[in-house]
């Protein structure tokens, strides 16, 4: 945390056989993550906040036990605050999510916030275990059709402070498990899909 001069993580980090949590926060000189990140087979929690990384390694899709992934400025709040404290630490200069994120079959919570270089969100694939999705402070104009199609367990969807967002995909209302849809500060969003009434 807050290692201002840290520019690179050693590849040897990815050889730790029992690592369950990796938190990289406020390391503003860090521009690259090890390509072998996917070798951390036991990692359950990955937090990448306030760093200068523009691209995630595609191997991130090889983390079979990953349950919580936080990208950007604020961590997930899906467990007790003592376990996942809220932080507000600058931006992640991420331009796109690798397709391999859609292979994270154990992922329960995904938070993407204040990644202002991220202007397009690809369909999230078959994240069948995902229960909570937070999108905040993004410069997206639209969410792609079928973006949430594989999120069969989604219970809570929060979209906030995305000022350019003009529409939601029709399938938002198709999710029978969805209990909460929270929209806040999306000033260009003028209407909701008809399916939301279902």
C-alpha positions in Angstrom: 0.0 0.0 0.0 1.1 3.6 -0.9 4.5 2.6 -2.2 4.8 5.7 -4.4 8.0 4.7 -6.2 7.1 1.1 -6.9 7.2 0.6 -10.7 6.9 -3.2 -11.0 5.9 -6.2 -9.0 8.4 -9.1 -9.1 7.4 -12.2 -11.1 8.4 -14.3 -8.0 5.2 -12.9 -6.3 3.2 -15.2 -8.6 5.0 -18.3 -7.2 3.5 -18.0 -3.7 1.6 -21.3 -3.3 -0.9 -20.3 -0.6 -1.5 -16.6 -1.2 -5.2 -15.9 -0.7 -5.4 -12.0 -0.9 -3.4 -9.6 -3.0 -4.0 -5.9 -2.4 -2.2 -3.2 -4.4 -3.4 0.2 -3.4 -2.0 3.7 -4.0 1.2 2.7 -5.9 0.9 5.5 -8.4 4.1 4.6 -10.3 3.1 1.0 -10.9 2.3 0.6 -14.6 2.6 -3.1 -15.2 1.4 -6.3 -13.5 3.2 -9.6 -13.8 2.0 -11.6 -16.8 2.1 -14.7 -14.6 -0.7 -13.3 -12.3 -2.9 -16.3 -13.3 -0.5 -18.6 -11.5 -1.9 -17.5 -8.1 -4.4 -20.4 -8.0 -5.3 -19.9 -4.4 -6.1 -16.1 -4.5 -9.6 -15.3 -3.4 -9.4 -11.5 -3.3 -7.7 -9.2 -5.7 -7.7 -5.4 -5.2 -6.1 -3.1 -7.7 -6.8 0.6 -6.7 -5.0 3.8 -7.4 -2.3 2.4 -9.7 -1.3 3.4 -13.3 -1.8 0.0 -14.9 -3.5 0.4 -18.3 -4.0 -3.3 -19.1 -4.6 -6.4 -17.0 -2.7 -9.6 -17.9 -4.9 -12.0 -19.8 -3.9 -14.7 -17.3 -6.2 -13.1 -14.8 -8.9 -15.4 -16.1 -6.9 -18.4 -14.8 -7.7 -17.7 -11.1 -10.2 -20.4 -10.3 -10.8 -19.4 -6.7 -11.1 -15.6 -7.1 -14.2 -14.3 -5.4 -13.7 -10.6 -5.1 -12.2 -8.3 -7.8 -12.0 -4.6 -7.2 -10.7 -2.3 -10.0 -10.4 1.5 -9.5 -11.0 3.6 -6.5 -13.2 1.7 -4.0 -13.3 -1.8 -2.7 -16.3 -4.0 -2.6 -18.6 -3.9 0.5 -20.0 -7.4 0.2 -18.6 -8.5 3.6 -18.0 -6.8 6.9 -16.2 -3.4 6.7 -13.4 -4.8 8.8 -12.7 -7.3 6.1 -13.2 -5.1 3.0 -12.7 -1.5 4.1 -13.8 1.3 1.8 -11.1 3.3 0.2 -11.0 6.2 -2.1 -7.6 6.4 -3.8 -7.3 7.9 -7.2 -7.7 6.2 -10.6 -6.9 3.0 -12.4 -5.9 3.9 -15.9 -7.4 0.7 -17.3 -8.5 1.0 -21.0 -10.2 -2.4 -21.3 -11.0 -5.6 -19.5 -9.5 -8.7 -21.0 -11.9 -11.3 -22.2 -10.4 -13.7 -19.8 -12.2 -12.0 -16.9 -15.3 -13.8 -18.2 -13.7 -17.1 -17.1 -13.6 -16.2 -13.4 -16.3 -18.8 -12.5 -16.0 -18.3 -8.7 -16.3 -14.5 -8.8 -19.0 -13.3 -6.4 -18.3 -9.5 -6.4 -16.9 -7.2 -9.1 -16.4 -3.4 -8.6 -15.1 -1.2 -11.4 -14.9 2.4 -10.3 -13.3 5.7 -11.6 -11.5 3.9 -14.5 -11.9 7.0 -16.7 -9.9 5.6 -19.6 -12.4 2.7 -19.8 -14.9 3.8 -22.4 -16.3 0.4 -23.5 -17.4 -2.5 -21.4 -17.3 -5.9 -23.1 -19.9 -8.6 -22.3 -18.8 -10.1 -19.0 -19.1 -13.7 -20.2 -20.3 -16.5 -18.0 -19.8 -15.2 -14.5 -22.4 -17.5 -13.2 -21.5 -17.0 -9.5 -21.5 -13.2 -9.6 -23.9 -11.7 -7.1 -22.9 -8.1 -7.0 -21.7 -5.7 -9.7 -20.7 -2.1 -9.1 -20.0 0.3 -12.0 -19.1 3.8 -10.8 -17.5 6.9 -12.3 -17.0 5.5 -15.8 -17.2 7.3 -19.1 -19.4 4.8 -20.8 -22.0 5.9 -23.3 -23.8 2.6 -23.3 -23.6 -0.9 -21.9 -23.4 -3.5 -24.7 -26.4 -5.7 -25.4 -25.9 -9.1 -23.7 -23.4 -7.5 -21.3 -25.1 -9.2 -18.4 -26.5 -12.2 -20.1 -24.3 -14.8 -18.4 -24.8 -13.3 -14.9 -27.5 -15.7 -13.8 -26.9 -15.2 -10.1 -26.8 -11.4 -10.1 -28.7 -10.1 -7.1 -27.4 -6.5 -6.8 -26.5 -4.1 -9.7 -25.3 -0.6 -8.9 -24.5 2.0 -11.6 -23.5 5.4 -10.3 -22.0 8.6 -11.5 -21.6 7.6 -15.2 -22.6 10.9 -16.7 -22.5 9.9 -20.3 -24.5 6.7 -20.0 -27.6 6.9 -22.2 -29.0 3.5 -22.2 -29.1 0.1 -20.4 -29.3 -3.2 -22.2 -32.7 -4.8 -22.5 -31.7 -7.9 -20.7 -31.2 -6.0 -17.3 -34.9 -6.9 -16.6 -34.5 -10.5 -17.5 -32.6 -11.5 -14.4 -35.0 -13.4 -12.2 -32.5 -13.3 -9.2 -32.0 -9.5 -9.4 -33.3 -7.9 -6.1 -31.7 -4.5 -6.3 -31.1 -2.1 -9.2 -29.5 1.1 -8.0 -29.0 4.1 -10.4 -27.4 7.3 -9.2 -25.9 10.3 -10.9 -26.4 9.0 -14.5 -27.8 12.3 -15.8 -27.9 11.3 -19.5 -30.0 8.2 -18.8 -33.5 9.2 -19.7 -35.4 5.9 -19.8 -35.2 2.3 -18.6 -35.7 -0.8 -20.7 -39.3 -2.1 -20.8 -38.0 -5.4 -19.3 -37.2 -3.7 -16.0 -41.0 -3.6 -15.3 -40.9 -7.4 -15.2 
